[in-house]
Amino acid sequence: MTATWQDVRSWILQRNPELDEADVAPETDIIESRIVDSLQFVELVLHIEDLRGEMLQSMDVDLNAFRTLKDIERNFLSQ
């Protein structure tokens, strides 16, 4: 089974129980809105690596590639 943006949203919602699904839409900027803060960002990268089954290359870790759930899916999960 291929991971999708919904898997990442589920992870975010588990760590932020004050949010609901409407707060974390596929096009919401999760960095700018501080849904994912700087401490959670490292955990997010590790979670994406788990979903992919492989490590990200350091050149792939560009903040803009992680802005929205759709960006994450397009850049890391649909390969």
N, CA and C of each residue as an Amber inpcrd file, in Angstrom:
protein
   237
   0.8340000  -1.1860000   0.0000000   0.0000000   0.0000000   0.0000000
   0.8780000   1.2500000   0.0000000   0.5850000   2.1880000  -0.8760000
   1.3410000   3.4200000  -0.9830000   0.8030000   4.4450000   0.0110000
   1.7010000   5.1080000   0.7010000   1.3160000   6.1550000   1.6490000
   0.8280000   7.3870000   0.8970000  -0.0710000   8.1440000   1.5380000
  -0.6220000   9.3540000   0.9420000  -0.5680000  10.4980000   1.9500000
  -1.0360000  11.6530000   1.5050000  -1.0880000  12.8100000   2.3920000
  -1.9830000  12.5450000   3.5960000  -2.9880000  11.6610000   3.4580000
  -3.8700000  11.3480000   4.5800000  -3.1070000  10.6820000   5.7230000
  -2.1000000   9.8880000   5.4020000  -1.2640000   9.2650000   6.4300000
  -0.4920000  10.3220000   7.2180000  -0.0250000  11.3370000   6.5290000
   0.7010000  12.4240000   7.1920000  -0.2740000  13.2360000   8.0400000
  -1.4770000  13.4960000   7.5120000  -2.4720000  14.2390000   8.2970000
  -2.8300000  13.4730000   9.5630000  -2.9990000  12.1760000   9.4810000
  -3.3010000  11.3700000  10.6670000  -2.2000000  11.5150000  11.7100000
  -0.9620000  11.4910000  11.2740000   0.1700000  11.6580000  12.1780000
   0.1160000  13.0270000  12.8600000  -0.1540000  14.0820000  12.0860000
  -0.2400000  15.4340000  12.6410000  -1.3750000  15.5180000  13.6570000
  -2.5290000  14.9620000  13.3310000  -3.6820000  15.0250000  14.2290000
  -3.4350000  14.2580000  15.5230000  -2.6980000  13.1670000  15.4670000
  -2.3650000  12.4180000  16.6790000  -1.5030000  13.2550000  17.6220000
  -0.6420000  14.0790000  17.0700000   0.2630000  14.8870000  17.8800000
  -0.3180000  16.2380000  18.2770000  -1.4220000  16.5930000  17.6740000
  -2.0710000  17.8790000  17.9400000  -3.5650000  17.6470000  18.1560000
  -3.9470000  17.0880000  19.2990000  -5.3530000  16.7270000  19.5260000
  -6.3130000  17.9160000  19.5140000  -5.8060000  19.1260000  19.6210000
  -6.6720000  20.3020000  19.5760000  -7.1420000  20.6200000  18.1550000
  -6.5300000  19.9930000  17.1590000  -6.8970000  20.2000000  15.7580000
  -7.9060000  19.1570000  15.3130000  -8.6600000  19.4960000  14.2670000
  -9.4860000  18.4750000  13.6220000  -9.1230000  18.4320000  12.1440000
  -9.7260000  17.5140000  11.4100000  -9.3510000  17.3190000  10.0050000
  -9.5070000  18.5840000   9.1750000 -10.5120000  19.3970000   9.4900000
 -10.7310000  20.6370000   8.7290000  -9.5670000  21.6170000   8.8940000
  -8.8710000  21.5390000  10.0250000  -7.7270000  22.4290000  10.2620000
  -6.5110000  22.0460000   9.4280000  -6.4820000  20.8130000   8.9700000
  -5.3090000  20.3000000   8.2590000  -5.7490000  19.8170000   6.8750000
  -6.1420000  20.7660000   6.0500000  -6.5710000  20.4630000   4.6830000
  -5.3440000  20.1720000   3.8190000  -5.5300000  19.4980000   2.6950000
  -4.3890000  19.1420000   1.8320000  -3.5580000  20.3310000   1.3490000
  -4.1690000  21.5050000   1.2260000  -3.4550000  22.6890000   0.7290000
  -3.0920000  23.6800000   1.8340000  -3.3440000  23.3560000   3.0900000
  -2.9880000  24.2360000   4.2060000  -1.4720000  24.2610000   4.3700000
  -0.9190000  25.4450000   4.5190000   0.5170000  25.5730000   4.7580000
   0.7820000  25.2150000   6.2240000   1.2540000  24.0020000   6.4460000
   1.4260000  23.5010000   7.8090000   2.6310000  24.1260000   8.5120000
   3.5120000  24.7540000   7.7610000   4.6680000  25.4390000   8.3480000
   4.2560000  26.8550000   8.7600000   3.7160000  27.6090000   7.8230000
   3.3140000  28.9940000   8.0820000   2.2510000  29.0790000   9.1800000
   1.3210000  28.1340000   9.1880000   0.2500000  28.1310000  10.1870000
   0.7010000  27.5640000  11.5300000   1.9240000  27.0640000  11.5600000
   2.5330000  26.4850000  12.7720000   1.8070000  25.2380000  13.2630000
   1.1490000  24.5560000  12.3420000   0.5710000  23.2540000  12.6860000
   1.7070000  22.3000000  13.0250000   2.7870000  22.3990000  12.2610000
   4.0230000  21.6610000  12.5660000   5.0600000  22.7010000  12.9560000
   5.5080000  22.6280000  14.2060000   6.5080000  23.5960000  14.6620000
   7.9170000  23.0560000  14.4050000   8.9050000  23.8320000  14.7790000
  10.2870000  23.4520000  14.4670000  10.6980000  22.1490000  15.1450000
  10.1960000  21.8820000  16.3280000  10.5270000  20.6270000  17.0010000
   9.8500000  19.4360000  16.3350000   8.6130000  19.6080000  15.9020000
   7.8940000  18.5270000  15.2380000   8.4120000  18.2780000  13.8270000
   9.0560000  19.2680000  13.2370000   9.5120000  19.1130000  11.8620000
  10.4670000  17.9350000  11.7180000  11.3750000  17.7820000  12.6450000
  12.3210000  16.6660000  12.5910000  11.5600000  15.3390000  12.6870000
  10.5870000  15.2850000  13.5950000   9.7660000  14.0800000  13.7150000
   8.9910000  13.8210000  12.4230000   8.5040000  14.8800000  11.7950000
   7.7750000  14.7460000  10.5360000   8.6680000  14.1340000   9.4570000
   9.8890000  14.6180000   9.3590000  10.8280000  14.0620000   8.3730000
  11.0450000  12.5730000   8.6450000  11.2330000  12.2020000   9.8980000
  11.4200000  10.7840000  10.2450000  10.1820000   9.9610000   9.9140000
   8.9970000  10.5290000  10.1540000   7.7580000   9.8200000   9.8280000
   7.6320000   9.6040000   8.3150000   7.9690000  10.6120000   7.5520000
   7.9220000  10.4770000   6.0890000   8.9080000   9.4130000   5.6280000
  10.0770000   9.3670000   6.2390000  11.0360000   8.3030000   5.9080000
  10.4470000   6.9330000   6.2100000   9.7530000   6.8060000   7.3380000
   9.0980000   5.5340000   7.6690000   8.0490000   5.1760000   6.6240000
   7.2430000   6.1460000   6.2290000   6.2140000   5.8930000   5.2200000
   6.8280000   5.4750000   3.8880000   7.9290000   6.0790000   3.5330000
   8.6210000   5.7760000   2.2680000   9.3770000   4.4570000   2.3190000
   9.8160000   4.1120000   3.5200000  10.6470000   2.9330000   3.6580000
  12.0970000   3.1880000   3.3020000  12.4710000   4.4470000   3.2190000
  13.8530000   4.8160000   2.9290000  14.1270000   6.2300000   3.4320000
  15.3930000   6.4950000   3.6710000  15.7960000   7.8170000   4.1650000
  15.6950000   8.8570000   3.0620000  15.4440000  10.0900000   3.4710000
  15.4880000  11.2100000   2.5420000  16.9370000  11.6410000   2.3820000
  17.2760000  12.0920000   1.2160000  18.5980000  12.6530000   0.9820000
  18.6070000  14.0760000   1.5180000  19.7280000  14.5210000   2.0480000
  19.7900000  15.8550000   2.6360000  19.4010000  16.9390000   1.6430000
  19.6740000  16.7410000   0.3690000  19.2960000  17.7450000  -0.6290000
  17.7900000  17.7750000  -0.8580000  17.0600000  16.7280000  -0.4200000
  15.6050000  16.6910000  -0.5500000  14.8980000  17.4510000   0.5680000
  15.6090000  17.7270000   1.6470000  14.9990000  18.3490000   2.8160000
  15.0400000  19.8710000   2.6530000  14.1270000  20.3560000   1.8230000
  13.9330000  21.7820000   1.5850000  12.5750000  22.1410000   2.1810000
  12.5170000  23.1610000   2.9900000  11.2960000  23.5330000   3.6970000
  10.0940000  23.6410000   2.7620000  10.2850000  24.1770000   1.5740000
   9.1750000  24.3390000   0.6340000   8.5790000  23.0180000   0.1790000
   9.3410000  21.9510000   0.2360000   8.8360000  20.6280000  -0.1470000
   7.8840000  20.0620000   0.8990000   7.8420000  20.6910000   2.0750000
   7.0190000  20.2200000   3.1920000   5.8790000  21.1750000   3.5420000
   5.6360000  22.1970000   2.7520000   4.6680000  23.2430000   3.1200000
   3.2400000  22.7190000   3.2870000   2.7770000  21.9050000   2.3600000
   1.4100000  21.3920000   2.4380000   1.4440000  19.8700000   2.3770000
   0.3280000  19.2650000   2.7530000   0.2420000  17.8050000   2.6680000
   0.3660000  17.3390000   1.2230000  -0.1980000  18.0970000   0.3010000
  -0.0810000  17.7450000  -1.1170000   1.3670000  17.8790000  -1.5980000
   2.0950000  18.8890000  -1.0950000   3.5210000  19.0180000  -1.4360000
   4.2920000  17.7970000  -0.9440000   3.9990000  17.3750000   0.2800000
   4.6800000  16.2060000   0.8480000   4.3920000  14.9730000   0.0060000
   3.1350000  14.7930000  -0.3590000   2.7740000  13.6310000  -1.1860000
   3.4860000  13.6790000  -2.5270000   3.4400000  14.8340000  -3.1800000
   4.0530000  14.9840000  -4.5010000   5.5700000  14.7990000  -4.4570000
   6.2160000  15.3480000  -3.4270000   7.6770000  15.3190000  -3.3530000
   8.2650000  14.0400000  -2.7790000   7.5080000  13.3540000  -1.9100000
   8.1140000  12.2350000  -1.1990000   7.3410000  10.9140000  -1.2360000
   6.0520000  10.9530000  -1.4450000   5.2810000   9.7270000  -1.3000000
   4.8240000   9.1220000  -2.6260000   4.8430000   9.8710000  -3.6800000
   4.3520000   9.3450000  -4.9630000   5.4750000   8.8990000  -5.8870000
   6.6000000   8.5480000  -5.2940000   7.7600000   8.1680000  -6.1170000
   7.8550000   6.6790000  -6.2910000
